[in-house]
Amino acid sequence: MRAPDQTSTPAGLEPGSFRDPESRVFYSGDEVYRALSTDGLSDYDALEATGLLQDPRVVGTRRAEDTAALRGLLVHEPAGVLRHERIPFVSYPYEWTFSMLKDAALVQLDLLLAALEKGLVLKDSTPYNVQYVGASPRFVDIGSFERLRDGEPWVGYRQFCMLYLYPLLLQAAKGVPFHPWLRGSIDGITPPQMRSLMSFRDRFRRGLFTNVFLHAKLERRYADKPAEVKREVKKAGFNKEILVANVRKMRKLVSRLEWDPPEGVWTAYGERNSYTDDDARRKDEFVREVATSQHWKLVWDVGANNGRYSRIAAEGADTVVAVDADQGPVELLYRDLREEGDEKILTLAMNLADPSPGLGWRGLERRSMPDRGTPDLVLALAVIHHVAMSANVPVKEFVDWLASLGASLVIEFPTREDPMVKTLLAPKRDGLHPDYELDFFERCLHEAFDVQRSERLQSGTRVLYFARPKS
């Protein structure tokens, strides 16, 4: 796995780390560092004294020696440097399932409560400050901890609502996936927007009147008077006890939000598919033979569904990214992995035909998937027919995209005679997808890869291939 491309920023700067003037993340080789200002270092000293850095939900962090590469990272010369544990693969909240976003929210609230007990606070409340190691959330923005100032409210409340509470409410209360909203704006859903999405009856739902309707009303009233709001809060005698009570109420509200995948064809695909027992057994063996033939640092399982082959790939890999367009099976897989305490398999809900692009400032603040680290091995099992027929992506373009990753490949091609392919073709007029033929696919595969081996499964309608990138 290669490190994210840093060529567009000086000194290996992380392009998504620029909003906090007290703290800036940068890279040197394979190491992750954070430069701190004088105030930032003082806040870190206070954090270090509390013991919160030993919490397993906080990214591993220790002090590092100064380096020559630090000049120019902050407005003033850095006062200190930290070294962080490296996250195997960066992911974003618009790629997470409902439970992943909810778990990240609860981790952030729990750490905020723990910090308040120690006289600290989190100045940010964004899910971008949380990353996943397998199914385990890690809080990564150490620079977000600062000393609590008397009379200040929860400064991250609005941000928490926009990026955590509202997306979760939207999906839990309305059944509307939050992903397009978070991908459409990296700042999230504003209170007025959320108010517009709720009905009159929704104001009687637990927590919605205060956090949505009243929040939107107050925001309209005081939008251009932030200084006045701050004065009123201090005048009202706002203190730490009130702040803790508010955070606890929010935690209780978030913990009660639930969403379950609908029972549908694709959610149950792992249990009701078109494989015979012999085909399923041989497919498992084929994937395992490749997965354990060498050590793989990073494997992508595209079209992972219930994660059966992600688990097999994990036998020979450091990290597996299990990607599927259907949030249902990914949600269920994440819950299983969380229960198992897995730290190898990262689950993501993403459509390969409409993948996460570069977003934010200069299109670099949030990276596209390949720009976060390319894989050593890709599993593309029972996925090409969905991409070709549901998204109308030409077969050659899909194969060329796989080749562009520079990874070895295990791919499965279901022929036109396969029951699942027939199901996808049934509503379409004759003559569509003329390129979806075994001979043409094999020609494209041989042009783009060095094919090592292939095997037709016993049913006769599916063929497996193992290929390496051309040298």
FITI-556153 format. One record per residue (C-alpha): residue number from 1; residue in three letters; x, y, z. Coordinates in Angstrom, 1 decimal. Example, Ala and Ser with C-alpha at 12.3 -4.5 7.8 and 13.67 -1.06 7.14 Angstrom:
2
   resi   resn     east    north       up
      1    ALA     12.3     -4.5      7.8
      2    SER     13.7     -1.1      7.1
% end
This chain:
471
   resi   resn     east    north       up
      1    MET      0.0      0.0      0.0
      2    ARG      1.4      3.3     -1.0
      3    ALA      1.1      6.5      1.1
      4    PRO     -1.4      9.1     -0.1
      5    ASP     -0.1     11.3     -2.9
      6    GLN      1.4     14.4     -1.4
      7    THR      2.8     16.0     -4.5
      8    SER      0.3     18.9     -4.5
      9    THR      1.3     20.2     -1.0
     10    PRO      4.6     21.3      0.5
     11    ALA      6.6     19.1      3.0
     12    GLY      4.1     16.2      2.7
     13    LEU      1.2     18.3      4.2
     14    GLU     -2.1     16.5      4.6
     15    PRO     -4.4     18.7      2.3
     16    GLY     -7.4     18.1      4.5
     17    SER     -5.7     19.5      7.6
     18    PHE     -5.7     23.2      7.3
     19    ARG     -8.8     24.5      9.2
     20    ASP     -7.1     24.5     12.7
     21    PRO     -4.4     27.2     12.9
     22    GLU     -3.0     25.5     16.1
     23    SER     -2.4     22.1     14.5
     24    ARG     -1.4     20.7     11.1
     25    VAL     -0.9     17.1     10.0
     26    PHE      2.0     16.2      7.7
     27    TYR      3.8     13.0      6.4
     28    SER      7.4     12.0      6.3
     29    GLY      8.0      8.7      4.6
     30    ASP      5.3      6.3      6.0
     31    GLU      5.0      8.2      9.3
     32    VAL      2.2     10.6     10.3
     33    TYR      3.1     13.7     12.3
     34    ARG      1.2     16.7     13.7
     35    ALA      2.8     20.1     14.2
     36    LEU      1.5     22.2     17.1
     37    SER      1.6     25.9     17.9
     38    THR      2.5     27.2     21.3
     39    ASP     -1.2     27.1     22.4
     40    GLY     -1.7     23.7     20.7
     41    LEU      1.2     22.3     22.6
     42    SER     -0.1     23.7     25.9
     43    ASP     -3.4     22.0     25.2
     44    TYR     -1.6     18.7     24.4
     45    ASP      0.3     19.0     27.7
     46    ALA     -3.0     19.3     29.5
     47    LEU     -4.4     16.3     27.6
     48    GLU     -1.3     14.1     28.2
     49    ALA     -1.7     14.7     32.0
     50    THR     -5.3     13.4     32.0
     51    GLY     -4.4      9.9     30.8
     52    LEU     -7.0     10.1     28.0
     53    LEU     -4.4      9.3     25.4
     54    GLN     -4.4      5.7     26.8
     55    ASP     -8.0      5.3     25.8
     56    PRO     -8.0      2.6     23.0
     57    ARG    -10.5      4.7     21.1
     58    VAL     -7.9      7.4     20.7
     59    VAL     -5.3      7.1     17.9
     60    GLY     -1.9      6.1     19.2
     61    THR      0.1      9.3     19.8
     62    ARG      3.5     10.2     21.2
     63    ARG      5.9     13.1     21.1
     64    ALA      8.4     13.3     18.2
     65    GLU     11.6     15.2     17.6
     66    ASP     11.6     18.4     15.6
     67    THR     12.5     18.1     11.9
     68    ALA     13.7     20.5      9.3
     69    ALA     10.5     19.9      7.3
     70    LEU      8.4     21.8      9.8
     71    ARG      9.2     25.3      8.6
     72    GLY      6.2     27.0      7.1
     73    LEU      3.6     24.5      8.3
     74    LEU      2.0     27.0     10.7
     75    VAL      1.6     30.8     10.8
     76    HIS      4.2     30.8     13.6
     77    GLU      7.0     28.4     14.1
     78    PRO      5.8     25.0     15.5
     79    ALA      6.3     24.6     19.2
     80    GLY      6.1     20.8     19.2
     81    VAL      5.6     17.7     17.1
     82    LEU      3.5     14.6     17.6
     83    ARG      3.7     11.2     15.9
     84    HIS      0.5      9.3     15.2
     85    GLU     -0.4      5.7     14.6
     86    ARG     -1.1      5.4     10.9
     87    ILE     -4.6      4.4      9.9
     88    PRO     -4.4      1.6      7.3
     89    PHE     -7.0      3.1      5.0
     90    VAL     -8.8      6.4      5.3
     91    SER    -12.6      6.5      5.0
     92    TYR    -15.2      9.2      5.1
     93    PRO    -18.7      9.4      6.7
     94    TYR    -20.5      9.5      3.4
     95    GLU    -19.1      6.0      2.8
     96    TRP    -20.1      4.6      6.2
     97    THR    -23.2      2.6      7.1
     98    PHE    -25.7      3.9      9.6
     99    SER    -24.2      2.0     12.5
    100    MET    -20.7      3.2     11.6
    101    LEU    -21.8      6.9     11.7
    102    LYS    -23.7      6.2     15.0
    103    ASP    -20.8      4.5     16.6
    104    ALA    -18.5      7.3     15.6
    105    ALA    -20.9      9.8     17.1
    106    LEU    -21.0      7.9     20.4
    107    VAL    -17.2      7.6     20.6
    108    GLN    -17.0     11.4     20.1
    109    LEU    -19.6     12.1     22.8
    110    ASP    -18.0      9.7     25.2
    111    LEU    -14.6     11.3     24.7
    112    LEU    -16.1     14.7     25.1
    113    LEU    -17.7     13.7     28.4
    114    ALA    -14.4     12.2     29.6
    115    ALA    -12.6     15.3     28.6
    116    LEU    -15.0     17.6     30.4
    117    GLU    -14.4     15.6     33.6
    118    LYS    -10.7     16.5     33.3
    119    GLY    -11.2     20.2     32.5
    120    LEU    -10.9     19.8     28.7
    121    VAL    -13.3     20.0     25.8
    122    LEU    -13.4     19.0     22.1
    123    LYS    -13.6     22.2     20.0
    124    ASP    -14.7     20.2     16.9
    125    SER    -17.6     17.7     16.5
    126    THR    -17.0     16.3     13.1
    127    PRO    -17.0     12.6     12.0
    128    TYR    -13.9     13.5      9.9
    129    ASN    -12.1     13.4     13.2
    130    VAL    -12.9      9.6     13.5
    131    GLN    -11.3      6.9     11.4
    132    TYR    -12.0      3.1     11.3
    133    VAL     -9.4      0.4     11.9
    134    GLY    -11.5     -2.6     10.7
    135    ALA    -14.7     -2.3     12.7
    136    SER    -13.1     -0.2     15.5
    137    PRO    -13.5      3.6     15.5
    138    ARG    -10.5      5.7     16.4
    139    PHE    -10.5      9.4     17.3
    140    VAL     -7.7     10.9     15.3
    141    ASP     -7.8     14.7     15.8
    142    ILE     -5.7     15.1     18.9
    143    GLY     -5.5     18.8     18.2
    144    SER     -9.2     19.1     18.9
    145    PHE     -8.7     18.7     22.6
    146    GLU     -8.3     22.1     24.4
    147    ARG     -8.6     23.5     27.9
    148    LEU    -12.2     24.3     28.9
    149    ARG    -12.9     28.0     29.3
    150    ASP    -15.5     29.1     32.0
    151    GLY    -18.9     30.1     30.7
    152    GLU    -18.5     28.7     27.2
    153    PRO    -21.2     26.5     25.7
    154    TRP    -20.6     23.4     23.6
    155    VAL    -18.9     25.0     20.7
    156    GLY    -19.2     21.9     18.5
    157    TYR    -22.9     21.5     19.0
    158    ARG    -24.0     22.9     15.6
    159    GLN    -21.4     20.9     13.8
    160    PHE    -22.4     17.7     15.7
    161    CYS    -26.0     18.3     14.6
    162    MET    -25.1     18.9     11.0
    163    LEU    -22.7     16.0     10.5
    164    TYR    -23.9     13.4     13.0
    165    LEU    -27.4     14.0     14.4
    166    TYR    -29.3     15.2     11.3
    167    PRO    -27.9     12.5      9.0
    168    LEU    -28.7      9.8     11.5
    169    LEU    -32.2     11.3     12.1
    170    LEU    -32.9     11.5      8.4
    171    GLN    -32.2      7.8      7.9
    172    ALA    -33.8      6.6     11.2
    173    ALA    -36.9      8.7     11.0
    174    LYS    -37.5      9.0      7.3
    175    GLY    -35.6      6.0      5.8
    176    VAL    -33.7      8.4      3.6
    177    PRO    -30.0      7.4      3.2
    178    PHE    -27.7     10.2      4.5
    179    HIS    -24.8      9.5      2.1
    180    PRO    -25.8     11.9     -0.8
    181    TRP    -26.3     14.7      1.8
    182    LEU    -22.9     14.3      3.3
    183    ARG    -21.2     13.8      0.0
    184    GLY    -23.0     16.9     -1.4
    185    SER    -21.7     19.1      1.4
    186    ILE    -18.7     18.3      3.6
    187    ASP    -20.2     20.6      6.2
    188    GLY    -23.3     18.6      6.5
    189    ILE    -27.1     19.4      6.7
    190    THR    -27.8     22.9      8.1
    191    PRO    -30.6     23.4     10.8
    192    PRO    -32.9     25.2      8.3
    193    GLN    -32.4     22.4      5.7
    194    MET    -33.2     19.8      8.3
    195    ARG    -36.3     21.7      9.4
    196    SER    -37.5     21.8      5.8
    197    LEU    -37.1     18.0      5.6
    198    MET    -39.3     17.3      8.7
    199    SER    -43.1     17.4      8.9
    200    PHE    -45.2     19.1     11.5
    201    ARG    -45.7     15.8     13.3
    202    ASP    -42.0     15.3     13.5
    203    ARG    -41.7     18.0     16.1
    204    PHE    -43.2     15.6     18.6
    205    ARG    -40.5     13.0     18.1
    206    ARG    -38.1     12.7     20.9
    207    GLY    -35.3     15.3     20.6
    208    LEU    -36.4     16.9     17.3
    209    PHE    -38.2     20.0     18.6
    210    THR    -35.1     21.3     20.5
    211    ASN    -32.4     20.1     18.1
    212    VAL    -34.1     20.7     14.8
    213    PHE    -37.1     23.1     15.0
    214    LEU    -35.9     25.4     17.8
    215    HIS    -32.3     25.2     16.5
    216    ALA    -33.4     26.4     13.1
    217    LYS    -35.5     29.2     14.5
    218    LEU    -32.7     30.5     16.7
    219    GLU    -30.2     30.3     13.9
    220    ARG    -32.4     32.5     11.7
    221    ARG    -32.8     35.0     14.5
    222    TYR    -29.2     35.2     15.5
    223    ALA    -27.4     34.4     12.2
    224    ASP    -25.7     37.8     12.1
    225    LYS    -25.3     38.3     15.9
    226    PRO    -22.8     35.7     17.1
    227    ALA    -21.2     38.1     19.6
    228    GLU    -24.6     38.8     21.1
    229    VAL    -25.3     35.1     21.5
    230    LYS    -22.0     34.6     23.3
    231    ARG    -22.7     37.5     25.7
    232    GLU    -26.2     36.1     26.5
    233    VAL    -24.8     32.6     27.2
    234    LYS    -22.3     34.0     29.7
    235    LYS    -24.9     36.3     31.2
    236    ALA    -27.2     33.3     31.8
    237    GLY    -24.5     31.6     33.9
    238    PHE    -23.7     28.8     31.5
    239    ASN    -21.3     26.4     33.3
    240    LYS    -19.6     23.0     33.0
    241    GLU    -22.5     21.2     34.7
    242    ILE    -25.0     22.5     32.1
    243    LEU    -22.6     21.5     29.3
    244    VAL    -22.2     18.0     30.7
    245    ALA    -26.0     17.6     31.0
    246    ASN    -26.5     18.8     27.4
    247    VAL    -23.9     16.3     26.1
    248    ARG    -25.5     13.5     28.1
    249    LYS    -28.9     14.3     26.6
    250    MET    -27.4     14.2     23.1
    251    ARG    -25.8     10.9     23.8
    252    LYS    -29.1      9.4     25.0
    253    LEU    -30.8     10.7     21.9
    254    VAL    -28.2      9.3     19.5
    255    SER    -28.1      5.9     21.3
    256    ARG    -31.8      5.5     20.7
    257    LEU    -31.7      6.0     16.9
    258    GLU    -32.0      2.8     14.9
    259    TRP    -32.1      1.7     11.3
    260    ASP    -32.4     -1.8      9.9
    261    PRO    -31.9     -2.8      6.3
    262    PRO    -35.0     -3.7      4.4
    263    GLU    -35.5     -7.4      3.5
    264    GLY    -34.8     -7.6     -0.2
    265    VAL    -33.2     -9.6     -2.9
    266    TRP    -29.7     -8.1     -2.6
    267    THR    -29.7     -8.0      1.2
    268    ALA    -30.2    -11.7      1.3
    269    TYR    -28.0    -12.4     -1.7
    270    GLY    -25.4    -14.1      0.4
    271    GLU    -27.9    -16.7      1.5
    272    ARG    -30.0    -17.0     -1.7
    273    ASN    -27.7    -17.0     -4.7
    274    SER    -27.3    -19.0     -7.9
    275    TYR    -24.3    -21.1     -6.8
    276    THR    -24.4    -24.8     -6.3
    277    ASP    -22.7    -26.2     -3.3
    278    ASP    -19.8    -27.4     -5.4
    279    ASP    -19.4    -24.1     -7.2
    280    ALA    -19.4    -22.2     -3.8
    281    ARG    -16.9    -24.6     -2.4
    282    ARG    -14.5    -24.3     -5.4
    283    LYS    -14.9    -20.5     -5.5
    284    ASP    -13.9    -20.4     -1.8
    285    GLU    -10.8    -22.5     -2.6
    286    PHE     -9.8    -20.5     -5.6
    287    VAL     -9.9    -17.2     -3.6
    288    ARG     -8.1    -18.7     -0.7
    289    GLU     -5.3    -20.1     -2.9
    290    VAL     -4.6    -16.6     -4.2
    291    ALA     -5.2    -14.8     -0.9
    292    THR     -2.7    -17.1      0.9
    293    SER     -0.2    -17.4     -1.9
    294    GLN      1.7    -14.3     -0.6
    295    HIS      1.4    -11.5      1.9
    296    TRP     -0.9     -8.7      0.8
    297    LYS     -0.8     -5.3      2.5
    298    LEU     -4.1     -4.0      1.2
    299    VAL     -6.9     -5.9     -0.6
    300    TRP    -10.1     -4.3     -2.1
    301    ASP    -13.1     -6.6     -2.3
    302    VAL    -15.4     -4.7     -4.7
    303    GLY    -19.0     -5.9     -4.6
    304    ALA    -18.3     -7.5     -1.2
    305    ASN    -21.9     -8.1     -0.3
    306    ASN    -22.0    -10.2      2.9
    307    GLY    -18.2    -10.2      3.2
    308    ARG    -17.6    -13.9      2.6
    309    TYR    -14.6    -13.4      0.4
    310    SER    -13.4    -10.4      2.4
    311    ARG    -13.0    -12.8      5.3
    312    ILE    -11.1    -15.3      3.1
    313    ALA     -8.8    -12.5      1.8
    314    ALA     -8.1    -11.3      5.4
    315    GLU     -6.3    -14.7      6.0
    316    GLY     -3.4    -13.4      3.9
    317    ALA     -3.7     -9.6      4.2
    318    ASP     -3.1     -6.8      6.7
    319    THR     -6.2     -4.8      5.6
    320    VAL     -9.2     -5.6      3.5
    321    VAL    -11.6     -2.9      2.3
    322    ALA    -15.0     -4.4      1.6
    323    VAL    -17.0     -2.2     -0.7
    324    ASP    -20.6     -2.7     -1.9
    325    ALA    -23.2     -0.3     -3.3
    326    ASP    -26.0     -1.8     -1.2
    327    GLN    -25.9     -0.4      2.3
    328    GLY    -28.0     -3.3      3.6
    329    PRO    -25.5     -6.2      3.5
    330    VAL    -22.6     -3.8      4.4
    331    GLU    -24.5     -2.7      7.5
    332    LEU    -25.0     -6.3      8.6
    333    LEU    -21.4     -7.2      7.8
    334    TYR    -20.2     -4.2      9.9
    335    ARG    -22.4     -5.3     12.9
    336    ASP    -20.9     -8.8     12.7
    337    LEU    -17.4     -7.6     12.5
    338    ARG    -17.9     -5.1     15.4
    339    GLU    -19.3     -8.0     17.5
    340    GLU    -16.1    -10.0     16.7
    341    GLY    -13.8     -7.1     17.4
    342    ASP    -12.3     -7.3     13.9
    343    GLU     -9.6     -4.8     13.0
    344    LYS     -8.7     -6.1      9.6
    345    ILE    -11.9     -5.6      7.4
    346    LEU    -13.1     -2.0      6.7
    347    THR    -16.7     -1.9      5.4
    348    LEU    -17.7      0.9      3.0
    349    ALA    -21.0      1.6      1.2
    350    MET    -20.1      2.9     -2.2
    351    ASN    -21.3      2.5     -5.8
    352    LEU    -18.4      1.7     -8.1
    353    ALA    -20.1      3.4    -11.0
    354    ASP    -20.4      6.6     -8.9
    355    PRO    -17.5      6.4     -6.5
    356    SER    -16.4      9.0     -3.9
    357    PRO    -14.6     11.8     -5.8
    358    GLY    -12.1     14.3     -4.5
    359    LEU    -14.1     16.9     -2.5
    360    GLY    -13.6     20.1     -0.5
    361    TRP    -11.0     22.8     -1.0
    362    ARG     -9.1     22.2     -4.3
    363    GLY    -10.8     18.8     -4.6
    364    LEU     -8.1     17.5     -2.2
    365    GLU     -9.6     18.0      1.3
    366    ARG    -11.4     14.6      0.9
    367    ARG     -9.7     12.2     -1.5
    368    SER    -11.0      9.8     -4.1
    369    MET    -10.6      6.1     -3.1
    370    PRO     -7.5      5.3     -5.3
    371    ASP     -5.8      8.5     -4.0
    372    ARG     -6.0      7.2     -0.4
    373    GLY     -3.7      4.2     -1.2
    374    THR     -3.9      1.7     -4.0
    375    PRO     -4.4     -2.0     -3.3
    376    ASP     -2.1     -4.9     -3.9
    377    LEU     -4.9     -7.3     -4.7
    378    VAL     -8.5     -6.6     -6.0
    379    LEU    -11.4     -9.1     -5.7
    380    ALA    -14.1     -8.4     -8.3
    381    LEU    -16.3    -11.4     -7.7
    382    ALA    -19.8    -11.5     -9.2
    383    VAL    -19.8     -7.8     -9.8
    384    ILE    -18.9     -7.1    -13.5
    385    HIS    -22.5     -8.0    -14.7
    386    HIS    -24.0     -5.5    -12.2
    387    VAL    -21.6     -2.7    -13.4
    388    ALA    -22.1     -3.5    -17.0
    389    MET    -25.9     -4.0    -17.0
    390    SER    -27.1     -1.8    -14.2
    391    ALA    -24.8      1.2    -14.8
    392    ASN    -24.2      0.5    -18.6
    393    VAL    -20.4      0.7    -18.1
    394    PRO    -18.6     -1.0    -21.1
    395    VAL    -16.8     -4.2    -20.3
    396    LYS    -13.5     -2.9    -21.6
    397    GLU    -13.7      0.3    -19.5
    398    PHE    -14.4     -1.7    -16.3
    399    VAL    -11.4     -4.0    -17.0
    400    ASP     -9.2     -1.0    -17.9
    401    TRP    -10.2      0.7    -14.6
    402    LEU     -9.2     -2.4    -12.7
    403    ALA     -5.9     -2.4    -14.5
    404    SER     -5.3      1.3    -13.7
    405    LEU     -5.1      0.3    -10.0
    406    GLY     -1.9     -1.6    -10.7
    407    ALA     -3.0     -4.5     -8.5
    408    SER     -3.3     -8.2     -8.9
    409    LEU     -6.8     -9.4     -9.7
    410    VAL     -9.3    -12.2     -8.9
    411    ILE    -12.3    -11.7    -11.1
    412    GLU    -15.4    -13.7    -11.8
    413    PHE    -17.3    -13.5    -15.1
    414    PRO    -20.9    -14.9    -15.1
    415    THR    -21.8    -15.7    -18.7
    416    ARG    -25.1    -14.7    -20.4
    417    GLU    -26.5    -18.2    -19.5
    418    ASP    -26.1    -17.5    -15.8
    419    PRO    -29.4    -17.1    -13.9
    420    MET    -28.4    -13.8    -12.3
    421    VAL    -27.3    -12.4    -15.6
    422    LYS    -30.6    -13.5    -17.1
    423    THR    -32.4    -11.7    -14.3
    424    LEU    -30.6     -8.4    -15.1
    425    LEU    -31.2     -8.7    -18.8
    426    ALA    -34.9     -9.7    -18.5
    427    PRO    -36.3     -6.1    -18.5
    428    LYS    -33.9     -4.9    -21.2
    429    ARG    -34.6     -4.9    -25.0
    430    ASP    -32.7     -7.4    -27.2
    431    GLY    -29.4     -6.2    -28.5
    432    LEU    -28.2     -4.3    -25.5
    433    HIS    -24.8     -5.0    -24.0
    434    PRO    -23.3     -6.6    -27.1
    435    ASP    -19.9     -6.4    -25.5
    436    TYR    -20.9     -8.6    -22.6
    437    GLU    -19.6    -11.9    -24.0
    438    LEU    -17.0    -14.2    -22.6
    439    ASP    -14.7    -14.1    -25.6
    440    PHE    -14.6    -10.3    -25.6
    441    PHE    -14.1    -10.1    -21.9
    442    GLU    -11.1    -12.5    -22.1
    443    ARG     -9.6    -10.5    -24.9
    444    CYS     -9.8     -7.3    -22.8
    445    LEU     -8.4     -9.1    -19.7
    446    HIS     -5.4    -10.5    -21.6
    447    GLU     -4.7     -7.0    -23.1
    448    ALA     -4.7     -5.4    -19.6
    449    PHE     -3.3     -8.1    -17.4
    450    ASP     -1.0    -11.1    -17.4
    451    VAL     -3.6    -13.8    -16.8
    452    GLN     -2.0    -16.5    -14.5
    453    ARG     -4.9    -19.0    -14.4
    454    SER     -8.6    -19.5    -15.0
    455    GLU    -11.2    -22.0    -14.0
    456    ARG    -14.8    -22.6    -15.1
    457    LEU    -17.0    -23.6    -12.2
    458    GLN    -18.8    -26.9    -12.5
    459    SER    -22.2    -25.3    -13.3
    460    GLY    -20.6    -24.0    -16.5
    461    THR    -21.9    -20.4    -16.3
    462    ARG    -19.2    -18.7    -14.2
    463    VAL    -15.4    -18.5    -14.8
    464    LEU    -12.8    -17.4    -12.3
    465    TYR     -9.5    -15.7    -13.3
    466    PHE     -6.3    -14.7    -11.4
    467    ALA     -4.3    -12.1    -13.1
    468    ARG     -1.3     -9.9    -12.3
    469    PRO     -0.6     -6.4    -13.6
    470    LYS      1.5     -6.2    -16.8
    471    SER      5.2     -5.3    -16.0
% end
